[in-house]
Amino acid sequence: MKKTLLCSLFILLLVNCASTVAINPHREFYYDAFFDPVSKNTSDYKEIVIDNVLTLKNGEDIHFTNCLQIDSTDEESILMSQFYLLRLMKLRCSAIKLYLEKGIQAKKSFFPKKLTKELIMRFPATAGPIVSKFSLDDRKDKIMEEYEKIINISIKDDNTADVLTRTDEIEFRILARADFNNDGIEDLLVTNFWHIRNAFGKGSELFILEKRSATEPISLTWRYTKV
């Protein structure tokens, strides 16, 4: 009887674990996650068409029509008030380039098909706002549920969620699903937009989340670190 019960529990565990694995998950970049128009029908980074305007230090506007222009623009050439906008544009182009050049079809996935509250709670804490090296170090080896004083999580759609903590407001967006490290397992390319409550600090991050098995924790394996 005891042996039979143990066997039954073991089989149930296998079934539950198997149900978390998606076979041949769909490789996709969610272009609609961006605020601005972006061309979708191309696999060549050089052909990506965008539509953005920034103001130079001399007061003239510069119109960007492709990511190569953004890649070659540094913060020294634009107004200080537009540094954040330039960073957002660079994040967007970096995300597209990473997907087109590195993102391949995965064979399986241990991520749910949709963004959920439970998934966000299990994000590594380093997926949250990073305001300094101390902030980054303080978040290491912790998950969001442990580190953040989360007040509320609101799921906006399959790939977007708003998170309210004691100190910050954060929006998470899944930008792409693909295998970015060629191990056959689906990774998530994610961005966040955050601002500090009752203060003026704000920022945005771009990073890759990896989950290699049903039981292994989610890890942040790559982060955009340029301006």
C-alpha positions in Angstrom: 0.0 0.0 0.0 2.8 2.4 1.0 4.8 1.5 -2.1 1.8 2.0 -4.3 1.1 5.4 -2.8 4.7 6.5 -3.3 4.6 5.4 -7.0 1.3 7.3 -7.5 2.8 10.5 -6.0 5.9 10.0 -8.2 3.8 9.7 -11.4 1.7 12.7 -10.4 4.9 14.7 -9.9 6.1 13.7 -13.4 2.8 14.7 -15.0 2.8 18.1 -13.3 6.3 18.8 -14.3 5.7 17.7 -17.9 2.7 20.0 -18.1 5.0 23.0 -17.5 7.0 22.2 -20.6 6.0 23.7 -23.9 7.3 21.9 -27.0 8.5 24.0 -29.9 7.3 27.3 -28.4 6.5 30.1 -30.9 9.5 32.4 -31.7 8.2 35.9 -31.7 9.0 39.6 -31.3 6.1 41.7 -30.0 6.6 44.8 -32.0 3.3 46.2 -30.6 5.0 46.5 -27.2 6.7 49.7 -28.5 5.2 53.1 -28.4 6.4 54.2 -31.8 6.0 52.8 -35.3 8.4 50.1 -36.2 8.5 48.1 -39.4 7.8 44.4 -38.9 8.3 42.7 -42.3 12.1 42.4 -42.3 14.7 40.1 -40.9 17.5 42.6 -41.7 18.4 45.1 -38.9 19.5 47.7 -41.4 16.0 47.7 -42.9 14.1 48.4 -39.7 12.1 51.7 -40.2 11.4 53.9 -37.2 10.0 57.4 -36.7 11.6 59.4 -33.9 12.7 63.0 -33.3 15.2 64.4 -30.8 16.5 67.9 -30.3 20.2 68.6 -30.6 22.1 71.0 -28.3 22.0 73.7 -30.9 18.2 73.6 -30.8 17.7 71.8 -34.2 15.6 68.7 -34.4 17.0 65.5 -35.8 14.6 63.0 -37.4 15.6 59.3 -37.0 14.3 56.9 -39.6 16.4 53.8 -38.8 18.2 52.2 -35.9 21.7 52.7 -37.4 21.2 56.5 -36.9 20.3 55.9 -33.2 23.3 53.6 -32.7 25.6 56.3 -33.9 24.1 59.1 -31.7 25.6 59.8 -28.3 24.2 61.8 -25.4 26.8 64.5 -25.9 25.0 65.7 -29.1 21.5 66.1 -27.7 19.8 68.2 -25.0 20.2 66.8 -21.5 16.4 66.7 -21.1 16.3 64.1 -23.9 18.8 61.7 -22.5 16.1 59.3 -21.3 14.3 59.3 -24.6 17.6 58.5 -26.4 18.1 55.6 -24.0 14.6 54.3 -24.7 15.4 54.4 -28.4 18.7 52.6 -28.0 17.0 50.0 -25.8 14.4 49.4 -28.5 16.9 49.1 -31.3 19.1 46.8 -29.2 16.2 44.6 -28.5 15.3 44.3 -32.2 18.9 43.6 -33.2 19.4 41.0 -30.5 16.2 39.2 -31.6 17.0 39.3 -35.4 20.7 38.3 -35.0 20.7 36.0 -31.9 17.1 34.8 -31.3 16.4 31.4 -32.8 13.6 28.9 -32.5 13.6 27.1 -29.2 12.8 23.4 -28.8 11.1 23.7 -25.4 10.1 26.2 -22.8 9.6 26.3 -19.0 7.9 29.7 -19.1 4.1 30.1 -19.1 2.6 31.3 -22.4 1.3 34.4 -20.7 2.7 36.9 -18.2 1.3 36.1 -14.8 1.5 37.5 -11.2 3.1 34.3 -10.1 5.8 34.6 -12.8 6.6 38.2 -11.8 6.9 37.3 -8.2 9.6 34.7 -9.2 11.5 37.2 -11.4 15.0 37.7 -10.0 15.1 40.9 -8.0 17.7 42.3 -10.4 14.9 42.7 -12.9 13.7 45.6 -10.8 14.9 49.2 -10.8 18.7 49.5 -10.7 19.7 52.9 -9.5 23.3 52.2 -8.5 25.9 49.4 -8.1 24.9 49.1 -4.5 21.3 48.6 -5.7 22.4 45.9 -8.1 24.5 44.1 -5.5 21.7 44.3 -2.9 19.3 42.6 -5.3 21.5 39.7 -6.2 20.5 36.2 -5.2 17.0 37.3 -4.4 13.6 37.2 -6.1 11.1 40.0 -6.5 8.8 38.4 -3.9 11.6 38.5 -1.3 13.1 41.8 -2.1 10.3 44.1 -3.1 7.5 45.3 -0.8 4.9 44.6 -3.5 1.6 46.2 -3.0 -0.2 45.2 -6.2 0.4 43.5 -9.6 -1.9 44.3 -12.4 -1.8 42.2 -15.6 -2.6 44.5 -18.6 -2.3 41.9 -21.3 -0.4 38.7 -22.2 2.9 40.4 -22.2 2.6 43.5 -20.0 2.1 44.1 -16.3 2.2 47.0 -13.8 3.8 46.4 -10.5 3.3 48.8 -7.5 5.8 48.5 -4.7 6.3 50.5 -1.5 8.9 52.7 -3.3 8.4 52.3 -7.1 6.0 51.9 -10.0 7.3 49.4 -12.5 5.9 48.3 -15.9 7.3 45.0 -17.2 7.0 44.1 -20.9 7.9 40.8 -22.6 9.4 42.0 -25.9 10.4 38.6 -27.4 10.4 34.9 -26.9 13.3 33.0 -28.5 16.4 30.9 -27.7 19.1 33.6 -27.3 21.9 31.3 -26.1 21.5 28.4 -28.4 20.8 25.8 -25.7 17.4 24.8 -27.2 15.4 26.4 -24.4 13.2 29.5 -24.7 14.4 32.7 -23.1 12.4 35.9 -22.5 13.6 39.3 -23.7 12.1 41.8 -21.2 12.1 45.5 -20.6 10.9 47.5 -17.7 9.9 51.2 -17.2 10.1 52.5 -13.7 9.9 55.6 -11.7 10.4 56.2 -8.0 7.3 57.1 -6.1 7.4 60.5 -4.4 10.6 61.4 -6.2 11.9 62.3 -9.7 14.0 59.2 -10.5 13.1 57.1 -13.4 14.7 54.6 -15.8 14.3 51.6 -18.1 16.2 48.3 -18.4 16.5 45.6 -21.0 17.5 42.1 -20.0 17.1 38.4 -20.8 15.5 35.9 -18.4 16.4 32.2 -18.6 14.7 29.2 -17.0 16.4 25.9 -17.8 14.1 23.4 -16.1 10.7 23.2 -14.3 12.4 23.4 -10.9 15.3 25.7 -11.6 14.8 29.4 -10.6 14.7 32.1 -13.2 18.0 33.8 -13.8 18.9 37.1 -15.5 21.7 36.2 -17.9 22.2 39.4 -19.9 21.5 43.1 -19.4 21.8 46.1 -21.7 24.5 48.4 -20.2 25.1 51.1 -22.8 23.8 54.6 -22.6 
